Amino acid sequence: PPGISISGIDSYENLEISDWLDSDTVIVSKENESLGKMTLTELADSYPTSLYIYHLNAEKYELLKEQKDLNLGGAKLSPGKKNLLYQGNSLGDPSYYVLNMESLESFGISGEPIGSAGSAKWADQDTVIGAGYAGGAYYTAMDGRIDPIKELDQKAVYLIAKIKDTVYYNTSDDPALMALKQSGGEIVNPDLTNVSGLYPSPEENQMLVIQNSGLKQALLLCDSGGKNMKTIAEGIGIGGVSWSPDQRSAAYSTEAGILYIYDMTTEETTQIAADLGHVITCWSPSGKELAYSQWDGKQYHSGIVHLEYTSRK
């Protein structure tokens, strides 16, 4: 029958794989012993994590960015792979930065009028969108200038993502998803309540949404207007959501630590791995490999799942 099978899983200890540069190269975060141990007493037994390019076949690391006393991780390439959005963390809330992949120059996302960023994700090739730490929302271009989204001023923005001309958001006061049409400034309600996760598809014509209902969560698939909704999965804690580049498949995990792939063409779900705990996932450019990273409380551990598709359209 048409579907997805696993031909193997490669394991990588003590590192986080967060994105793919190409089919043989991933972006990773791992401890950097050359920087010396962290000076904060609470972290004094660990080295800071730095960002590297890792060449899978050659098994070689290439340093991208290091900073003393700061753990760098969670790095995501822009759609054109020219810039890298990443987080810095010591204790408390993360700070957000953008690194130019050619010059290796970086800037922090902070400044008036938002202060510091509460979240950050790619809006398009060269723009980041996010919530302000103390409220509101912003864009930043690659010159580091902060541009507030005026319609969302004073709102306690929680989730935010941009799909074409529309900014989807909700607030910590009201988890219903709202849609801001940027061309006219009109705000509409797509009728999606209790949303805690939003993942636009690569072609921006669909989205995956995590919806809370009591203790349970559902992973919903709908078009970019919030219509034609279908439930893909239900569970206690859904996470690790990511789209394959060709939009054929989506990865997700459940509270039980099981990683699944849902095939949009066959509407079948395949279990990929178990006993993982909380994971993040990212797909290779071909969609034939899925990387996952899990946090064990002290370290990240990662795996690359090699997939085979039968009767692929």
C-alpha positions as a Markdown table, in Angstrom:
| # | Residue | x | y | z |
|---|---|---|---|---|
| 1 | Pro | 0.0 | 0.0 | 0.0 |
| 2 | Pro | 1.1 | 3.6 | -0.5 |
| 3 | Gly | 2.6 | 5.1 | 2.6 |
| 4 | Ile | 5.7 | 5.8 | 4.7 |
| 5 | Ser | 8.2 | 3.4 | 6.1 |
| 6 | Ile | 11.5 | 3.9 | 8.1 |
| 7 | Ser | 14.7 | 2.6 | 6.7 |
| 8 | Gly | 16.8 | 3.6 | 9.7 |
| 9 | Ile | 17.5 | 6.1 | 12.5 |
| 10 | Asp | 20.9 | 7.7 | 13.2 |
| 11 | Ser | 21.4 | 8.9 | 16.8 |
| 12 | Tyr | 23.4 | 12.0 | 17.8 |
| 13 | Glu | 24.1 | 12.4 | 21.6 |
| 14 | Asn | 24.5 | 15.8 | 23.4 |
| 15 | Leu | 23.4 | 18.0 | 20.5 |
| 16 | Glu | 20.3 | 19.7 | 19.2 |
| 17 | Ile | 19.5 | 19.6 | 15.5 |
| 18 | Ser | 17.3 | 22.5 | 14.7 |
| 19 | Asp | 17.4 | 22.9 | 10.9 |
| 20 | Trp | 18.8 | 21.7 | 7.6 |
| 21 | Leu | 21.1 | 23.8 | 5.3 |
| 22 | Asp | 21.1 | 21.1 | 2.7 |
| 23 | Ser | 20.7 | 17.3 | 2.5 |
| 24 | Asp | 24.1 | 16.7 | 4.1 |
| 25 | Thr | 24.4 | 19.7 | 6.5 |
| 26 | Val | 22.4 | 20.5 | 9.6 |
| 27 | Ile | 22.4 | 23.4 | 12.1 |
| 28 | Val | 23.2 | 22.2 | 15.6 |
| 29 | Ser | 23.7 | 23.5 | 19.1 |
| 30 | Lys | 26.2 | 21.8 | 21.4 |
| 31 | Glu | 28.4 | 22.5 | 24.4 |
| 32 | Asn | 31.5 | 24.5 | 23.6 |
| 33 | Glu | 34.3 | 23.6 | 25.9 |
| 34 | Ser | 36.7 | 26.2 | 24.5 |
| 35 | Leu | 34.6 | 28.9 | 26.1 |
| 36 | Gly | 35.1 | 27.6 | 29.7 |
| 37 | Lys | 32.3 | 26.8 | 32.1 |
| 38 | Met | 29.3 | 29.1 | 32.8 |
| 39 | Thr | 30.0 | 31.7 | 35.5 |
| 40 | Leu | 26.5 | 31.7 | 36.9 |
| 41 | Thr | 26.5 | 29.5 | 40.1 |
| 42 | Glu | 23.3 | 27.6 | 39.0 |
| 43 | Leu | 25.0 | 26.7 | 35.7 |
| 44 | Ala | 28.6 | 26.4 | 36.9 |
| 45 | Asp | 28.9 | 22.6 | 36.0 |
| 46 | Ser | 28.1 | 23.2 | 32.3 |
| 47 | Tyr | 29.7 | 24.7 | 29.3 |
| 48 | Pro | 27.7 | 27.2 | 27.2 |
| 49 | Thr | 26.2 | 25.8 | 24.0 |
| 50 | Ser | 27.2 | 27.4 | 20.7 |
| 51 | Leu | 25.9 | 27.1 | 17.1 |
| 52 | Tyr | 27.6 | 25.0 | 14.5 |
| 53 | Ile | 27.1 | 23.7 | 11.0 |
| 54 | Tyr | 27.5 | 19.9 | 11.1 |
| 55 | His | 28.5 | 18.0 | 8.0 |
| 56 | Leu | 26.7 | 14.6 | 8.4 |
| 57 | Asn | 28.9 | 12.6 | 6.0 |
| 58 | Ala | 32.2 | 14.0 | 7.0 |
| 59 | Glu | 31.2 | 14.1 | 10.7 |
| 60 | Lys | 32.7 | 17.6 | 11.0 |
| 61 | Tyr | 31.6 | 20.7 | 12.9 |
| 62 | Glu | 32.1 | 24.2 | 11.7 |
| 63 | Leu | 31.6 | 27.0 | 14.3 |
| 64 | Leu | 28.9 | 29.6 | 13.4 |
| 65 | Lys | 28.4 | 31.6 | 16.6 |
| 66 | Glu | 29.7 | 31.4 | 20.2 |
| 67 | Gln | 29.1 | 33.7 | 23.2 |
| 68 | Lys | 30.6 | 33.3 | 26.6 |
| 69 | Asp | 28.1 | 32.6 | 29.4 |
| 70 | Leu | 25.2 | 32.3 | 26.9 |
| 71 | Asn | 23.5 | 29.1 | 25.7 |
| 72 | Leu | 22.7 | 29.5 | 22.0 |
| 73 | Gly | 20.1 | 27.2 | 20.3 |
| 74 | Gly | 16.7 | 26.8 | 18.7 |
| 75 | Ala | 18.2 | 28.1 | 15.4 |
| 76 | Lys | 16.0 | 28.4 | 12.3 |
| 77 | Leu | 17.1 | 29.4 | 8.8 |
| 78 | Ser | 15.1 | 32.0 | 6.8 |
| 79 | Pro | 13.2 | 30.6 | 3.8 |
| 80 | Gly | 16.1 | 31.6 | 1.5 |
| 81 | Lys | 18.7 | 30.2 | 4.0 |
| 82 | Lys | 20.6 | 33.5 | 4.1 |
| 83 | Asn | 19.9 | 34.3 | 7.7 |
| 84 | Leu | 19.6 | 32.4 | 10.9 |
| 85 | Leu | 17.2 | 33.2 | 13.8 |
| 86 | Tyr | 18.3 | 31.8 | 17.1 |
| 87 | Gln | 17.8 | 32.1 | 20.9 |
| 88 | Gly | 20.2 | 33.0 | 23.7 |
| 89 | Asn | 19.6 | 31.8 | 27.2 |
| 90 | Ser | 21.3 | 31.7 | 30.6 |
| 91 | Leu | 18.6 | 31.7 | 33.2 |
| 92 | Gly | 15.1 | 33.0 | 32.7 |
| 93 | Asp | 13.5 | 34.1 | 29.4 |
| 94 | Pro | 15.4 | 33.8 | 26.1 |
| 95 | Ser | 16.7 | 36.6 | 24.0 |
| 96 | Tyr | 16.4 | 36.5 | 20.2 |
| 97 | Tyr | 19.1 | 37.2 | 17.5 |
| 98 | Val | 19.6 | 37.0 | 13.8 |
| 99 | Leu | 22.9 | 35.9 | 12.2 |
| 100 | Asn | 23.9 | 36.6 | 8.6 |
| 101 | Met | 25.1 | 33.2 | 7.2 |
| 102 | Glu | 27.6 | 34.9 | 4.9 |
| 103 | Ser | 29.2 | 37.6 | 7.1 |
| 104 | Leu | 28.5 | 35.8 | 10.4 |
| 105 | Glu | 27.5 | 39.2 | 11.8 |
| 106 | Ser | 24.5 | 39.1 | 14.2 |
| 107 | Phe | 22.1 | 41.5 | 15.9 |
| 108 | Gly | 19.8 | 41.2 | 18.9 |
| 109 | Ile | 16.1 | 41.7 | 18.4 |
| 110 | Ser | 15.4 | 44.5 | 21.0 |
| 111 | Gly | 14.8 | 48.2 | 21.1 |
| 112 | Glu | 12.1 | 50.8 | 21.2 |
| 113 | Pro | 9.1 | 50.5 | 21.2 |
| 114 | Ile | 8.9 | 46.8 | 22.2 |
| 115 | Gly | 11.9 | 46.6 | 24.6 |
| 116 | Ser | 12.8 | 43.0 | 24.2 |
| 117 | Ala | 11.2 | 40.3 | 22.1 |
| 118 | Gly | 8.9 | 37.8 | 23.8 |
| 119 | Ser | 8.9 | 35.5 | 20.7 |
| 120 | Ala | 10.4 | 35.5 | 17.1 |
| 121 | Lys | 9.8 | 33.5 | 13.9 |
| 122 | Trp | 10.3 | 34.0 | 10.2 |
| 123 | Ala | 7.5 | 36.0 | 8.5 |
| 124 | Asp | 9.2 | 35.7 | 5.1 |
| 125 | Gln | 12.6 | 35.7 | 3.4 |
| 126 | Asp | 14.1 | 38.7 | 5.3 |
| 127 | Thr | 11.6 | 39.6 | 8.0 |
| 128 | Val | 11.0 | 38.3 | 11.5 |
| 129 | Ile | 7.7 | 38.6 | 13.3 |
| 130 | Gly | 7.1 | 38.2 | 17.0 |
| 131 | Ala | 5.4 | 39.3 | 20.2 |
| 132 | Gly | 6.9 | 42.1 | 22.3 |
| 133 | Tyr | 7.9 | 40.9 | 25.8 |
| 134 | Ala | 5.7 | 43.5 | 27.5 |
| 135 | Gly | 2.9 | 43.4 | 24.9 |
| 136 | Gly | 2.2 | 44.3 | 21.3 |
| 137 | Ala | 3.9 | 42.8 | 18.3 |
| 138 | Tyr | 6.6 | 43.7 | 15.8 |
| 139 | Tyr | 8.5 | 43.1 | 12.6 |
| 140 | Thr | 12.2 | 43.4 | 12.2 |
| 141 | Ala | 14.0 | 43.5 | 8.9 |
| 142 | Met | 17.6 | 42.4 | 8.5 |
| 143 | Asp | 18.9 | 45.9 | 9.4 |
| 144 | Gly | 17.7 | 45.2 | 13.0 |
| 145 | Arg | 15.1 | 48.0 | 13.0 |
| 146 | Ile | 12.0 | 47.3 | 15.1 |
| 147 | Asp | 8.7 | 48.1 | 13.4 |
| 148 | Pro | 5.7 | 47.8 | 15.7 |
| 149 | Ile | 2.4 | 46.3 | 14.3 |
| 150 | Lys | 0.2 | 49.3 | 15.3 |
| 151 | Glu | -3.1 | 47.4 | 15.3 |
| 152 | Leu | -1.8 | 45.1 | 18.0 |
| 153 | Asp | -0.4 | 47.8 | 20.3 |
| 154 | Gln | -1.4 | 47.3 | 24.0 |
| 155 | Lys | -2.6 | 43.8 | 23.3 |
| 156 | Ala | -1.0 | 40.9 | 25.3 |
| 157 | Val | 0.0 | 39.0 | 22.1 |
| 158 | Tyr | 0.7 | 35.3 | 22.8 |
| 159 | Leu | 0.8 | 33.5 | 19.5 |
| 160 | Ile | 1.6 | 35.2 | 16.2 |
| 161 | Ala | 2.4 | 34.1 | 12.6 |
| 162 | Lys | 2.1 | 35.7 | 9.2 |
| 163 | Ile | 0.5 | 33.9 | 6.2 |
| 164 | Lys | 0.6 | 36.0 | 3.0 |
| 165 | Asp | -1.1 | 39.3 | 3.8 |
| 166 | Thr | -2.7 | 38.1 | 7.0 |
| 167 | Val | -1.2 | 38.1 | 10.5 |
| 168 | Tyr | -2.8 | 35.5 | 12.8 |
| 169 | Tyr | -2.6 | 36.1 | 16.5 |
| 170 | Asn | -4.2 | 35.5 | 19.9 |
| 171 | Thr | -3.6 | 37.0 | 23.3 |
| 172 | Ser | -2.9 | 35.6 | 26.7 |
| 173 | Asp | -6.3 | 37.1 | 27.8 |
| 174 | Asp | -8.2 | 35.4 | 24.9 |
| 175 | Pro | -6.9 | 32.3 | 23.2 |
| 176 | Ala | -9.3 | 32.6 | 20.2 |
| 177 | Leu | -7.4 | 33.1 | 17.0 |
| 178 | Met | -7.8 | 36.4 | 15.2 |
| 179 | Ala | -6.8 | 37.4 | 11.7 |
| 180 | Leu | -5.4 | 40.9 | 10.9 |
| 181 | Lys | -5.6 | 41.7 | 7.2 |
| 182 | Gln | -2.6 | 43.9 | 6.7 |
| 183 | Ser | -3.8 | 45.7 | 3.5 |
| 184 | Gly | -6.8 | 47.2 | 5.2 |
| 185 | Gly | -6.1 | 46.8 | 8.9 |
| 186 | Glu | -9.3 | 44.8 | 9.3 |
| 187 | Ile | -9.4 | 42.2 | 12.1 |
| 188 | Val | -11.7 | 39.2 | 11.6 |
| 189 | Asn | -12.4 | 36.1 | 13.7 |
| 190 | Pro | -11.8 | 32.8 | 11.9 |
| 191 | Asp | -13.8 | 30.9 | 14.5 |
| 192 | Leu | -10.8 | 29.0 | 16.0 |
| 193 | Thr | -11.0 | 29.0 | 19.8 |
| 194 | Asn | -8.4 | 27.9 | 22.5 |
| 195 | Val | -5.5 | 27.9 | 20.1 |
| 196 | Ser | -2.0 | 27.1 | 21.5 |
| 197 | Gly | 0.0 | 26.4 | 18.4 |
| 198 | Leu | -0.1 | 27.6 | 14.7 |
| 199 | Tyr | 2.0 | 26.3 | 11.9 |
| 200 | Pro | 1.6 | 27.7 | 8.4 |
| 201 | Ser | 2.3 | 25.3 | 5.5 |
| 202 | Pro | 5.3 | 26.0 | 3.1 |
| 203 | Glu | 2.9 | 27.1 | 0.3 |
| 204 | Glu | 0.9 | 29.2 | 2.8 |
| 205 | Asn | -2.4 | 27.8 | 1.6 |
| 206 | Gln | -3.0 | 25.6 | 4.7 |
| 207 | Met | -2.1 | 25.6 | 8.4 |
| 208 | Leu | -1.9 | 23.2 | 11.3 |
| 209 | Val | -3.4 | 24.4 | 14.5 |
| 210 | Ile | -3.2 | 22.9 | 18.1 |
| 211 | Gln | -6.5 | 23.5 | 19.9 |
| 212 | Asn | -7.0 | 22.9 | 23.6 |
| 213 | Ser | -10.1 | 21.3 | 25.0 |
| 214 | Gly | -10.0 | 20.7 | 28.8 |
| 215 | Leu | -7.0 | 18.4 | 29.4 |
| 216 | Lys | -6.9 | 17.3 | 25.8 |
| 217 | Gln | -5.4 | 18.8 | 22.6 |
| 218 | Ala | -6.3 | 18.3 | 19.0 |
| 219 | Leu | -4.1 | 18.8 | 15.9 |
| 220 | Leu | -6.3 | 20.4 | 13.2 |
| 221 | Leu | -5.6 | 20.8 | 9.5 |
| 222 | Cys | -7.4 | 23.7 | 7.8 |
| 223 | Asp | -7.0 | 26.1 | 4.9 |
| 224 | Ser | -5.2 | 29.4 | 5.5 |
| 225 | Gly | -8.6 | 31.1 | 6.3 |
| 226 | Gly | -9.4 | 28.6 | 9.0 |
| 227 | Lys | -12.0 | 26.7 | 7.0 |
| 228 | Asn | -12.3 | 23.1 | 5.8 |
| 229 | Met | -11.1 | 21.8 | 9.1 |
| 230 | Lys | -10.0 | 18.2 | 9.8 |
| 231 | Thr | -8.7 | 16.6 | 13.0 |
| 232 | Ile | -5.4 | 14.8 | 12.4 |
| 233 | Ala | -4.6 | 13.8 | 16.0 |
| 234 | Glu | -5.8 | 14.0 | 19.6 |
| 235 | Gly | -3.8 | 13.6 | 22.8 |
| 236 | Ile | -2.8 | 15.1 | 26.1 |
| 237 | Gly | 0.1 | 17.2 | 24.9 |
| 238 | Ile | 0.8 | 17.6 | 21.2 |
| 239 | Gly | 4.1 | 19.1 | 20.1 |
| 240 | Gly | 7.0 | 18.7 | 17.7 |
| 241 | Val | 4.9 | 19.9 | 14.8 |
| 242 | Ser | 6.5 | 20.6 | 11.4 |
| 243 | Trp | 5.6 | 20.4 | 7.7 |
| 244 | Ser | 7.6 | 18.5 | 5.1 |
| 245 | Pro | 8.9 | 20.9 | 2.4 |
| 246 | Asp | 6.6 | 19.4 | -0.3 |
| 247 | Gln | 3.6 | 19.7 | 2.1 |
| 248 | Arg | 2.8 | 16.0 | 1.7 |
| 249 | Ser | 3.5 | 15.2 | 5.4 |
| 250 | Ala | 3.5 | 16.6 | 8.9 |
| 251 | Ala | 5.4 | 15.4 | 11.9 |
| 252 | Tyr | 4.0 | 15.7 | 15.5 |
| 253 | Ser | 4.5 | 14.1 | 18.9 |
| 254 | Thr | 2.3 | 13.3 | 21.9 |
| 255 | Glu | 2.7 | 13.6 | 25.6 |
| 256 | Ala | 3.6 | 9.9 | 25.7 |
| 257 | Gly | 6.8 | 10.7 | 23.8 |
| 258 | Ile | 5.7 | 9.1 | 20.5 |
| 259 | Leu | 6.7 | 10.7 | 17.2 |
| 260 | Tyr | 4.3 | 10.3 | 14.3 |
| 261 | Ile | 4.1 | 11.4 | 10.6 |
| 262 | Tyr | 0.7 | 12.1 | 9.0 |
| 263 | Asp | 0.6 | 11.6 | 5.3 |
| 264 | Met | -1.7 | 14.2 | 3.6 |
| 265 | Thr | -2.2 | 12.1 | 0.5 |
| 266 | Thr | -3.2 | 8.8 | 2.1 |
| 267 | Glu | -4.5 | 10.4 | 5.4 |
| 268 | Glu | -2.6 | 7.6 | 7.2 |
| 269 | Thr | -0.5 | 8.1 | 10.4 |
| 270 | Thr | 2.8 | 6.3 | 10.9 |
| 271 | Gln | 4.6 | 5.9 | 14.2 |
| 272 | Ile | 8.2 | 6.9 | 13.8 |
| 273 | Ala | 9.8 | 6.6 | 17.3 |
| 274 | Ala | 8.8 | 6.2 | 20.9 |
| 275 | Asp | 10.0 | 7.2 | 24.5 |
| 276 | Leu | 11.2 | 10.5 | 23.3 |
| 277 | Gly | 9.6 | 13.0 | 25.7 |
| 278 | His | 9.1 | 16.5 | 24.4 |
| 279 | Val | 10.7 | 17.0 | 20.9 |
| 280 | Ile | 11.3 | 19.5 | 18.2 |
| 281 | Thr | 11.4 | 18.4 | 14.6 |
| 282 | Cys | 12.7 | 19.6 | 11.2 |
| 283 | Trp | 12.7 | 18.1 | 7.7 |
| 284 | Ser | 15.5 | 17.8 | 5.2 |
| 285 | Pro | 15.0 | 19.7 | 1.9 |
| 286 | Ser | 14.1 | 16.4 | 0.1 |
| 287 | Gly | 11.5 | 15.4 | 2.8 |
| 288 | Lys | 13.2 | 12.0 | 3.0 |
| 289 | Glu | 14.8 | 12.7 | 6.4 |
| 290 | Leu | 13.2 | 14.0 | 9.6 |
| 291 | Ala | 15.4 | 15.2 | 12.4 |
| 292 | Tyr | 14.1 | 15.3 | 16.0 |
| 293 | Ser | 15.7 | 16.6 | 19.2 |
| 294 | Gln | 14.6 | 15.9 | 22.7 |
| 295 | Trp | 15.6 | 17.5 | 26.0 |
| 296 | Asp | 16.4 | 15.1 | 28.9 |
| 297 | Gly | 16.6 | 17.9 | 31.5 |
| 298 | Lys | 20.3 | 18.4 | 31.1 |
| 299 | Gln | 21.2 | 17.8 | 27.4 |
| 300 | Tyr | 19.6 | 17.6 | 24.0 |
| 301 | His | 19.8 | 14.3 | 22.1 |
| 302 | Ser | 18.9 | 14.1 | 18.4 |
| 303 | Gly | 18.0 | 11.5 | 15.8 |
| 304 | Ile | 17.7 | 11.6 | 12.0 |
| 305 | Val | 15.0 | 9.3 | 10.7 |
| 306 | His | 15.4 | 8.0 | 7.1 |
| 307 | Leu | 12.1 | 7.6 | 5.4 |
| 308 | Glu | 10.9 | 5.7 | 2.3 |
| 309 | Tyr | 7.7 | 6.7 | 0.5 |
| 310 | Thr | 5.9 | 4.1 | -1.7 |
| 311 | Ser | 3.8 | 5.3 | -4.7 |
| 312 | Arg | 4.9 | 8.8 | -4.2 |
| 313 | Lys | 3.0 | 11.2 | -6.3 |
